[in-house]
Amino acid sequence: MNRSITLLLGAVGFAVILALAVYHGSGKIERDLTQRGEAVLSEKQLSWVSLEAEGRNLWLRGEAPSEQEADQALQLMQALDGVNRVIDEFAILSTTDAPADKPASGDPWSSTIKER
């Protein structure tokens, strides 16, 4: 057999084996990261966090009770072995129902516009 054909067949075989290993390995990595991440979040009582893995990247979603708890969840997931990147898509729940732009004076709230 010609040497170039042998090398070509070897390269094709290697590429097929590599593709199969990557294809079958990524699902295991995602399941492992998800399970370990959910265990850490449960241990720290951060049940409001929803975790999704894609490859070695983690997406965090949920309504955080505070900025501090959102930061804590983010730091915990960044500390997991094997994580490449952590993307947070948190919404921070407001602690007050009143808008932040309340008038400083003692004037009552009004829905009408005063003309000058």
Summary of the structure (lengths in Angstrom):
residues: 116
radius of gyration: 26.0
end to end distance: 97.3
largest distance: 97.3
contacts: 245
relative contact order: 0.11
helix: 46%
strand: 18%
